[in-house]
Amino acid sequence: MAERKDEKHMPDLTSPEIQLPAVMQANEKRVRRGFWRKLGRVASRIPFAQSLIAAYYCATDPDTPLRAKAVLFAALAYFVVPFDFLPDILTAIGFTDDAAVLFAALNIIGIYMKPKHQEMAREALDKLRHGGTPDSPGA
């Protein structure tokens, strides 16, 4: 399989030191179980909610390569877990670490983020803000 030109900047996720399948599976399970629940509680307080949702849709897209999914699920799992470097309950700064992790991941996998992921994210965020439930692929 030929490597895409832009993939040369991706970390070597095939390294034997990286337990990609097990770690990714745990992260994916954590994200699918808690993403929408947590986002529903905090969406109005975080300015990067649409980017989070777009990352979720990209990670759950069957066309997204496994390495990109692994990076995204890791970043999304960091958002979902109830403990992190800066507790989310700290007003104004509690989500800055979540944003930093997300934007680092998006910088790595940006070539796989498609316009359809952004559009689905806009629609989902609009539904959330109006009390609805977003479409969650494979939930």
VMD Tcl script that builds the backbone (N, CA, C; Angstrom):
set m [mol new atoms 417]
animate dup $m
set s [atomselect $m all]
$s set {name element resname resid chain x y z} {
  {N N MET 1 A 0.849 -1.179 0.000}
  {CA C MET 1 A 0.000 0.000 0.000}
  {C C MET 1 A 0.890 1.236 0.000}
  {N N ALA 2 A 0.683 2.100 -0.937}
  {CA C ALA 2 A 1.506 3.312 -1.053}
  {C C ALA 2 A 1.153 4.301 0.047}
  {N N GLU 3 A 2.158 4.919 0.588}
  {CA C GLU 3 A 1.947 5.906 1.644}
  {C C GLU 3 A 1.635 7.250 1.003}
  {N N ARG 4 A 0.630 7.932 1.547}
  {CA C ARG 4 A 0.301 9.263 1.049}
  {C C ARG 4 A 1.429 10.205 1.403}
  {N N LYS 5 A 1.650 11.170 0.552}
  {CA C LYS 5 A 2.727 12.138 0.765}
  {C C LYS 5 A 2.632 12.797 2.143}
  {N N ASP 6 A 1.417 13.180 2.555}
  {CA C ASP 6 A 1.224 13.876 3.825}
  {C C ASP 6 A 1.386 12.964 5.040}
  {N N GLU 7 A 1.357 11.632 4.840}
  {CA C GLU 7 A 1.463 10.713 5.962}
  {C C GLU 7 A 2.874 10.628 6.520}
  {N N LYS 8 A 3.863 11.142 5.813}
  {CA C LYS 8 A 5.226 11.040 6.308}
  {C C LYS 8 A 5.414 11.798 7.620}
  {N N HIS 9 A 4.506 12.696 7.953}
  {CA C HIS 9 A 4.586 13.455 9.194}
  {C C HIS 9 A 3.822 12.786 10.337}
  {N N MET 10 A 3.150 11.692 10.043}
  {CA C MET 10 A 2.421 10.956 11.077}
  {C C MET 10 A 3.418 10.189 11.935}
  {N N PRO 11 A 3.158 10.071 13.244}
  {CA C PRO 11 A 4.012 9.234 14.082}
  {C C PRO 11 A 3.936 7.782 13.607}
  {N N ASP 12 A 4.967 7.009 13.872}
  {CA C ASP 12 A 4.978 5.610 13.476}
  {C C ASP 12 A 4.138 4.802 14.441}
  {N N LEU 13 A 2.868 4.681 14.125}
  {CA C LEU 13 A 1.958 3.962 14.998}
  {C C LEU 13 A 2.045 2.458 14.801}
  {N N THR 14 A 2.920 2.006 13.916}
  {CA C THR 14 A 3.120 0.572 13.723}
  {C C THR 14 A 4.270 0.055 14.575}
  {N N SER 15 A 4.906 0.934 15.298}
  {CA C SER 15 A 6.012 0.550 16.168}
  {C C SER 15 A 5.556 -0.491 17.176}
  {N N PRO 16 A 6.384 -1.523 17.438}
  {CA C PRO 16 A 5.979 -2.557 18.397}
  {C C PRO 16 A 5.789 -2.034 19.819}
  {N N GLU 17 A 6.365 -0.891 20.131}
  {CA C GLU 17 A 6.195 -0.318 21.463}
  {C C GLU 17 A 4.800 0.265 21.663}
  {N N ILE 18 A 4.116 0.507 20.602}
  {CA C ILE 18 A 2.782 1.101 20.685}
  {C C ILE 18 A 1.749 -0.007 20.560}
  {N N GLN 19 A 0.922 -0.139 21.567}
  {CA C GLN 19 A -0.118 -1.169 21.589}
  {C C GLN 19 A -1.391 -0.615 20.964}
  {N N LEU 20 A -1.300 -0.235 19.705}
  {CA C LEU 20 A -2.382 0.463 19.035}
  {C C LEU 20 A -3.741 -0.232 19.109}
  {N N PRO 21 A -3.857 -1.492 18.730}
  {CA C PRO 21 A -5.209 -2.071 18.739}
  {C C PRO 21 A -5.863 -2.050 20.121}
  {N N ALA 22 A -5.141 -2.448 21.145}
  {CA C ALA 22 A -5.734 -2.502 22.489}
  {C C ALA 22 A -6.041 -1.109 23.018}
  {N N VAL 23 A -5.115 -0.198 22.869}
  {CA C VAL 23 A -5.310 1.163 23.362}
  {C C VAL 23 A -6.423 1.854 22.588}
  {N N MET 24 A -6.395 1.713 21.274}
  {CA C MET 24 A -7.428 2.356 20.467}
  {C C MET 24 A -8.804 1.787 20.798}
  {N N GLN 25 A -8.887 0.484 20.991}
  {CA C GLN 25 A -10.167 -0.137 21.318}
  {C C GLN 25 A -10.705 0.394 22.650}
  {N N ALA 26 A -9.835 0.538 23.629}
  {CA C ALA 26 A -10.259 1.075 24.927}
  {C C ALA 26 A -10.693 2.531 24.788}
  {N N ASN 27 A -9.927 3.321 24.037}
  {CA C ASN 27 A -10.288 4.725 23.838}
  {C C ASN 27 A -11.603 4.854 23.080}
  {N N GLU 28 A -11.776 4.041 22.037}
  {CA C GLU 28 A -13.010 4.110 21.259}
  {C C GLU 28 A -14.213 3.757 22.131}
  {N N LYS 29 A -14.088 2.727 22.941}
  {CA C LYS 29 A -15.182 2.328 23.826}
  {C C LYS 29 A -15.520 3.453 24.805}
  {N N ARG 30 A -14.503 4.060 25.387}
  {CA C ARG 30 A -14.700 5.166 26.337}
  {C C ARG 30 A -15.397 6.347 25.650}
  {N N VAL 31 A -14.966 6.655 24.437}
  {CA C VAL 31 A -15.533 7.791 23.707}
  {C C VAL 31 A -16.979 7.513 23.322}
  {N N ARG 32 A -17.231 6.353 22.762}
  {CA C ARG 32 A -18.603 6.035 22.339}
  {C C ARG 32 A -19.563 6.002 23.528}
  {N N ARG 33 A -19.068 5.600 24.680}
  {CA C ARG 33 A -19.907 5.515 25.879}
  {C C ARG 33 A -20.175 6.897 26.490}
  {N N GLY 34 A -19.198 7.803 26.450}
  {CA C GLY 34 A -19.368 9.037 27.205}
  {C C GLY 34 A -19.310 10.355 26.457}
  {N N PHE 35 A -19.000 10.314 25.165}
  {CA C PHE 35 A -18.793 11.568 24.428}
  {C C PHE 35 A -20.015 12.479 24.433}
  {N N TRP 36 A -21.154 11.971 23.962}
  {CA C TRP 36 A -22.339 12.835 23.821}
  {C C TRP 36 A -22.868 13.274 25.174}
  {N N ARG 37 A -22.756 12.390 26.171}
  {CA C ARG 37 A -23.226 12.739 27.515}
  {C C ARG 37 A -22.420 13.921 28.072}
  {N N LYS 38 A -21.088 13.839 27.979}
  {CA C LYS 38 A -20.266 14.930 28.504}
  {C C LYS 38 A -20.439 16.182 27.654}
  {N N LEU 39 A -20.434 16.031 26.350}
  {CA C LEU 39 A -20.570 17.200 25.479}
  {C C LEU 39 A -21.886 17.919 25.735}
  {N N GLY 40 A -22.957 17.163 25.958}
  {CA C GLY 40 A -24.249 17.769 26.252}
  {C C GLY 40 A -24.209 18.637 27.504}
  {N N ARG 41 A -23.383 18.243 28.477}
  {CA C ARG 41 A -23.271 19.019 29.721}
  {C C ARG 41 A -22.425 20.266 29.564}
  {N N VAL 42 A -21.449 20.265 28.639}
  {CA C VAL 42 A -20.473 21.354 28.594}
  {C C VAL 42 A -20.434 22.136 27.285}
  {N N ALA 43 A -21.227 21.738 26.305}
  {CA C ALA 43 A -21.141 22.348 24.972}
  {C C ALA 43 A -21.288 23.867 24.999}
  {N N SER 44 A -22.126 24.372 25.867}
  {CA C SER 44 A -22.340 25.817 25.904}
  {C C SER 44 A -21.164 26.565 26.532}
  {N N ARG 45 A -20.282 25.836 27.224}
  {CA C ARG 45 A -19.162 26.491 27.902}
  {C C ARG 45 A -17.838 26.400 27.150}
  {N N ILE 46 A -17.788 25.625 26.079}
  {CA C ILE 46 A -16.512 25.473 25.381}
  {C C ILE 46 A -16.615 25.971 23.944}
  {N N PRO 47 A -15.699 26.825 23.556}
  {CA C PRO 47 A -15.753 27.395 22.210}
  {C C PRO 47 A -15.314 26.425 21.113}
  {N N PHE 48 A -14.752 25.290 21.479}
  {CA C PHE 48 A -14.258 24.338 20.480}
  {C C PHE 48 A -15.174 23.125 20.335}
  {N N ALA 49 A -16.434 23.258 20.742}
  {CA C ALA 49 A -17.388 22.140 20.682}
  {C C ALA 49 A -17.548 21.610 19.260}
  {N N GLN 50 A -17.625 22.486 18.286}
  {CA C GLN 50 A -17.806 22.031 16.904}
  {C C GLN 50 A -16.600 21.224 16.441}
  {N N SER 51 A -15.403 21.642 16.819}
  {CA C SER 51 A -14.202 20.888 16.447}
  {C C SER 51 A -14.195 19.513 17.113}
  {N N LEU 52 A -14.648 19.439 18.349}
  {CA C LEU 52 A -14.750 18.147 19.033}
  {C C LEU 52 A -15.696 17.210 18.289}
  {N N ILE 53 A -16.840 17.740 17.897}
  {CA C ILE 53 A -17.834 16.924 17.207}
  {C C ILE 53 A -17.310 16.497 15.839}
  {N N ALA 54 A -16.654 17.393 15.124}
  {CA C ALA 54 A -16.082 17.038 13.823}
  {C C ALA 54 A -15.034 15.940 13.994}
  {N N ALA 55 A -14.244 16.030 15.041}
  {CA C ALA 55 A -13.247 14.990 15.320}
  {C C ALA 55 A -13.943 13.659 15.598}
  {N N TYR 56 A -15.052 13.701 16.326}
  {CA C TYR 56 A -15.814 12.479 16.605}
  {C C TYR 56 A -16.315 11.860 15.299}
  {N N TYR 57 A -16.900 12.673 14.448}
  {CA C TYR 57 A -17.411 12.142 13.188}
  {C C TYR 57 A -16.288 11.632 12.293}
  {N N CYS 58 A -15.149 12.278 12.303}
  {CA C CYS 58 A -14.006 11.808 11.526}
  {C C CYS 58 A -13.513 10.468 12.087}
  {N N ALA 59 A -13.428 10.366 13.411}
  {CA C ALA 59 A -12.951 9.133 14.049}
  {C C ALA 59 A -13.893 7.959 13.803}
  {N N THR 60 A -15.185 8.226 13.670}
  {CA C THR 60 A -16.158 7.143 13.475}
  {C C THR 60 A -16.464 6.892 12.004}
  {N N ASP 61 A -15.827 7.635 11.120}
  {CA C ASP 61 A -16.014 7.462 9.680}
  {C C ASP 61 A -15.236 6.226 9.222}
  {N N PRO 62 A -15.902 5.264 8.589}
  {CA C PRO 62 A -15.205 4.058 8.118}
  {C C PRO 62 A -14.078 4.361 7.120}
  {N N ASP 63 A -14.133 5.500 6.442}
  {CA C ASP 63 A -13.105 5.856 5.462}
  {C C ASP 63 A -11.857 6.469 6.084}
  {N N THR 64 A -11.898 6.820 7.370}
  {CA C THR 64 A -10.732 7.401 8.032}
  {C C THR 64 A -9.736 6.290 8.327}
  {N N PRO 65 A -8.466 6.477 7.953}
  {CA C PRO 65 A -7.448 5.450 8.206}
  {C C PRO 65 A -7.279 5.161 9.693}
  {N N LEU 66 A -6.893 3.935 9.986}
  {CA C LEU 66 A -6.753 3.467 11.357}
  {C C LEU 66 A -5.828 4.356 12.185}
  {N N ARG 67 A -4.708 4.778 11.624}
  {CA C ARG 67 A -3.773 5.606 12.389}
  {C C ARG 67 A -4.404 6.931 12.783}
  {N N ALA 68 A -5.171 7.522 11.882}
  {CA C ALA 68 A -5.838 8.786 12.191}
  {C C ALA 68 A -6.925 8.567 13.247}
  {N N LYS 69 A -7.655 7.459 13.134}
  {CA C LYS 69 A -8.681 7.135 14.139}
  {C C LYS 69 A -8.045 7.007 15.516}
  {N N ALA 70 A -6.887 6.357 15.579}
  {CA C ALA 70 A -6.205 6.155 16.858}
  {C C ALA 70 A -5.863 7.486 17.506}
  {N N VAL 71 A -5.353 8.421 16.727}
  {CA C VAL 71 A -5.000 9.746 17.245}
  {C C VAL 71 A -6.252 10.466 17.727}
  {N N LEU 72 A -7.302 10.421 16.932}
  {CA C LEU 72 A -8.544 11.111 17.293}
  {C C LEU 72 A -9.201 10.499 18.522}
  {N N PHE 73 A -9.288 9.178 18.581}
  {CA C PHE 73 A -9.910 8.548 19.745}
  {C C PHE 73 A -9.113 8.829 21.014}
  {N N ALA 74 A -7.799 8.937 20.898}
  {CA C ALA 74 A -6.994 9.282 22.077}
  {C C ALA 74 A -7.338 10.691 22.559}
  {N N ALA 75 A -7.429 11.633 21.640}
  {CA C ALA 75 A -7.758 13.013 22.010}
  {C C ALA 75 A -9.180 13.108 22.559}
  {N N LEU 76 A -10.107 12.415 21.933}
  {CA C LEU 76 A -11.500 12.443 22.392}
  {C C LEU 76 A -11.647 11.748 23.747}
  {N N ALA 77 A -10.887 10.685 23.977}
  {CA C ALA 77 A -10.925 10.003 25.272}
  {C C ALA 77 A -10.408 10.935 26.361}
  {N N TYR 78 A -9.404 11.736 26.053}
  {CA C TYR 78 A -8.899 12.693 27.032}
  {C C TYR 78 A -9.995 13.682 27.425}
  {N N PHE 79 A -10.796 14.085 26.450}
  {CA C PHE 79 A -11.923 14.978 26.726}
  {C C PHE 79 A -12.964 14.290 27.611}
  {N N VAL 80 A -13.233 13.020 27.354}
  {CA C VAL 80 A -14.303 12.305 28.037}
  {C C VAL 80 A -13.947 11.934 29.474}
  {N N VAL 81 A -12.696 11.557 29.725}
  {CA C VAL 81 A -12.347 11.073 31.069}
  {C C VAL 81 A -12.621 12.149 32.112}
  {N N PRO 82 A -13.086 11.733 33.290}
  {CA C PRO 82 A -13.467 12.707 34.313}
  {C C PRO 82 A -12.294 13.386 35.010}
  {N N PHE 83 A -11.085 12.909 34.788}
  {CA C PHE 83 A -9.919 13.534 35.403}
  {C C PHE 83 A -8.924 13.874 34.300}
  {N N ASP 84 A -8.281 14.986 34.440}
  {CA C ASP 84 A -7.228 15.357 33.508}
  {C C ASP 84 A -6.322 16.379 34.169}
  {N N PHE 85 A -5.371 16.892 33.418}
  {CA C PHE 85 A -4.361 17.780 33.963}
  {C C PHE 85 A -4.969 19.016 34.620}
  {N N LEU 86 A -5.888 19.658 33.927}
  {CA C LEU 86 A -6.607 20.812 34.480}
  {C C LEU 86 A -8.062 20.397 34.651}
  {N N PRO 87 A -8.543 20.296 35.884}
  {CA C PRO 87 A -9.932 19.876 36.087}
  {C C PRO 87 A -10.913 20.784 35.338}
  {N N ASP 88 A -11.880 20.148 34.684}
  {CA C ASP 88 A -12.846 20.886 33.868}
  {C C ASP 88 A -13.734 21.808 34.691}
  {N N ILE 89 A -13.788 21.619 35.990}
  {CA C ILE 89 A -14.637 22.477 36.817}
  {C C ILE 89 A -14.013 23.850 37.064}
  {N N LEU 90 A -12.731 24.002 36.737}
  {CA C LEU 90 A -12.085 25.308 36.901}
  {C C LEU 90 A -12.590 26.250 35.818}
  {N N THR 91 A -13.268 27.260 36.216}
  {CA C THR 91 A -13.835 28.216 35.276}
  {C C THR 91 A -12.737 28.857 34.435}
  {N N ALA 92 A -13.007 29.014 33.172}
  {CA C ALA 92 A -12.164 29.692 32.195}
  {C C ALA 92 A -10.950 28.887 31.744}
  {N N ILE 93 A -10.295 28.141 32.617}
  {CA C ILE 93 A -9.109 27.411 32.170}
  {C C ILE 93 A -9.283 25.901 32.183}
  {N N GLY 94 A -10.377 25.404 32.699}
  {CA C GLY 94 A -10.563 23.965 32.862}
  {C C GLY 94 A -10.537 23.156 31.586}
  {N N PHE 95 A -10.902 23.743 30.465}
  {CA C PHE 95 A -10.925 23.004 29.204}
  {C C PHE 95 A -9.753 23.356 28.292}
  {N N THR 96 A -8.811 24.170 28.759}
  {CA C THR 96 A -7.700 24.546 27.888}
  {C C THR 96 A -6.814 23.358 27.560}
  {N N ASP 97 A -6.632 22.439 28.509}
  {CA C ASP 97 A -5.827 21.257 28.203}
  {C C ASP 97 A -6.554 20.351 27.211}
  {N N ASP 98 A -7.870 20.222 27.347}
  {CA C ASP 98 A -8.651 19.433 26.394}
  {C C ASP 98 A -8.528 20.033 24.990}
  {N N ALA 99 A -8.612 21.356 24.907}
  {CA C ALA 99 A -8.493 22.030 23.614}
  {C C ALA 99 A -7.105 21.824 23.024}
  {N N ALA 100 A -6.079 21.902 23.845}
  {CA C ALA 100 A -4.709 21.721 23.357}
  {C C ALA 100 A -4.505 20.314 22.802}
  {N N VAL 101 A -5.019 19.318 23.513}
  {CA C VAL 101 A -4.888 17.934 23.052}
  {C C VAL 101 A -5.651 17.751 21.746}
  {N N LEU 102 A -6.867 18.279 21.684}
  {CA C LEU 102 A -7.670 18.148 20.472}
  {C C LEU 102 A -6.985 18.812 19.282}
  {N N PHE 103 A -6.526 20.035 19.454}
  {CA C PHE 103 A -5.937 20.751 18.325}
  {C C PHE 103 A -4.598 20.156 17.903}
  {N N ALA 104 A -3.862 19.549 18.825}
  {CA C ALA 104 A -2.650 18.828 18.446}
  {C C ALA 104 A -3.022 17.622 17.574}
  {N N ALA 105 A -4.066 16.898 17.987}
  {CA C ALA 105 A -4.520 15.744 17.204}
  {C C ALA 105 A -5.006 16.181 15.826}
  {N N LEU 106 A -5.785 17.266 15.777}
  {CA C LEU 106 A -6.287 17.745 14.489}
  {C C LEU 106 A -5.154 18.213 13.585}
  {N N ASN 107 A -4.105 18.741 14.175}
  {CA C ASN 107 A -2.940 19.146 13.391}
  {C C ASN 107 A -2.268 17.929 12.759}
  {N N ILE 108 A -2.254 16.818 13.476}
  {CA C ILE 108 A -1.630 15.594 12.969}
  {C C ILE 108 A -2.481 14.952 11.878}
  {N N ILE 109 A -3.788 14.931 12.048}
  {CA C ILE 109 A -4.648 14.188 11.116}
  {C C ILE 109 A -5.486 15.092 10.222}
  {N N GLY 110 A -5.194 16.357 10.194}
  {CA C GLY 110 A -6.009 17.329 9.464}
  {C C GLY 110 A -6.350 16.950 8.038}
  {N N ILE 111 A -5.468 16.214 7.380}
  {CA C ILE 111 A -5.737 15.854 5.979}
  {C C ILE 111 A -6.926 14.899 5.846}
  {N N TYR 112 A -7.325 14.269 6.945}
  {CA C TYR 112 A -8.442 13.327 6.888}
  {C C TYR 112 A -9.769 13.956 7.300}
  {N N MET 113 A -9.719 15.172 7.795}
  {CA C MET 113 A -10.945 15.871 8.176}
  {C C MET 113 A -11.618 16.353 6.892}
  {N N LYS 114 A -12.815 15.869 6.658}
  {CA C LYS 114 A -13.529 16.171 5.421}
  {C C LYS 114 A -14.601 17.225 5.680}
  {N N PRO 115 A -14.997 17.949 4.626}
  {CA C PRO 115 A -16.082 18.924 4.788}
  {C C PRO 115 A -17.356 18.298 5.376}
  {N N LYS 116 A -17.622 17.024 5.054}
  {CA C LYS 116 A -18.830 16.381 5.591}
  {C C LYS 116 A -18.746 16.249 7.115}
  {N N HIS 117 A -17.540 16.076 7.669}
  {CA C HIS 117 A -17.401 15.986 9.125}
  {C C HIS 117 A -17.738 17.335 9.764}
  {N N GLN 118 A -17.280 18.406 9.133}
  {CA C GLN 118 A -17.569 19.756 9.640}
  {C C GLN 118 A -19.059 20.060 9.550}
  {N N GLU 119 A -19.687 19.682 8.450}
  {CA C GLU 119 A -21.120 19.939 8.268}
  {C C GLU 119 A -21.939 19.140 9.282}
  {N N MET 120 A -21.593 17.874 9.462}
  {CA C MET 120 A -22.293 17.050 10.444}
  {C C MET 120 A -22.115 17.633 11.849}
  {N N ALA 121 A -20.939 18.173 12.117}
  {CA C ALA 121 A -20.663 18.777 13.423}
  {C C ALA 121 A -21.525 20.021 13.636}
  {N N ARG 122 A -21.631 20.855 12.612}
  {CA C ARG 122 A -22.478 22.052 12.722}
  {C C ARG 122 A -23.923 21.665 13.017}
  {N N GLU 123 A -24.419 20.666 12.291}
  {CA C GLU 123 A -25.801 20.216 12.495}
  {C C GLU 123 A -25.992 19.624 13.896}
  {N N ALA 124 A -25.039 18.812 14.349}
  {CA C ALA 124 A -25.134 18.194 15.673}
  {C C ALA 124 A -25.096 19.249 16.772}
  {N N LEU 125 A -24.213 20.227 16.637}
  {CA C LEU 125 A -24.113 21.280 17.648}
  {C C LEU 125 A -25.395 22.099 17.695}
  {N N ASP 126 A -25.979 22.361 16.538}
  {CA C ASP 126 A -27.252 23.080 16.490}
  {C C ASP 126 A -28.338 22.282 17.209}
  {N N LYS 127 A -28.382 20.970 16.974}
  {CA C LYS 127 A -29.364 20.121 17.669}
  {C C LYS 127 A -29.140 20.154 19.177}
  {N N LEU 128 A -27.878 20.051 19.595}
  {CA C LEU 128 A -27.561 20.090 21.030}
  {C C LEU 128 A -28.019 21.392 21.662}
  {N N ARG 129 A -27.742 22.484 20.992}
  {CA C ARG 129 A -28.089 23.794 21.542}
  {C C ARG 129 A -29.587 24.038 21.596}
  {N N HIS 130 A -30.349 23.260 20.822}
  {CA C HIS 130 A -31.798 23.400 20.830}
  {C C HIS 130 A -32.475 22.235 21.546}
  {N N GLY 131 A -31.706 21.538 22.386}
  {CA C GLY 131 A -32.273 20.485 23.206}
  {C C GLY 131 A -32.459 19.141 22.529}
  {N N GLY 132 A -31.976 19.009 21.306}
  {CA C GLY 132 A -32.124 17.744 20.592}
  {C C GLY 132 A -30.971 16.803 20.863}
  {N N THR 133 A -31.033 15.654 20.200}
  {CA C THR 133 A -29.997 14.654 20.300}
  {C C THR 133 A -29.340 14.481 18.947}
  {N N PRO 134 A -28.018 14.686 18.874}
  {CA C PRO 134 A -27.315 14.537 17.595}
  {C C PRO 134 A -27.288 13.080 17.127}
  {N N ASP 135 A -27.109 12.915 15.835}
  {CA C ASP 135 A -26.938 11.576 15.277}
  {C C ASP 135 A -25.560 11.081 15.686}
  {N N SER 136 A -25.502 9.904 16.226}
  {CA C SER 136 A -24.239 9.338 16.708}
  {C C SER 136 A -23.966 8.033 15.982}
  {N N PRO 137 A -23.066 8.056 14.986}
  {CA C PRO 137 A -22.805 6.830 14.241}
  {C C PRO 137 A -22.236 5.746 15.137}
  {N N GLY 138 A -22.778 4.565 15.003}
  {CA C GLY 138 A -22.264 3.403 15.706}
  {C C GLY 138 A -22.349 3.443 17.215}
  {N N ALA 139 A -23.195 4.294 17.766}
  {CA C ALA 139 A -23.275 4.388 19.226}
  {C C ALA 139 A -23.960 3.202 19.824}
}
mol reanalyze $m
mol bondsrecalc $m
mol representation Tube
mol addrep $m
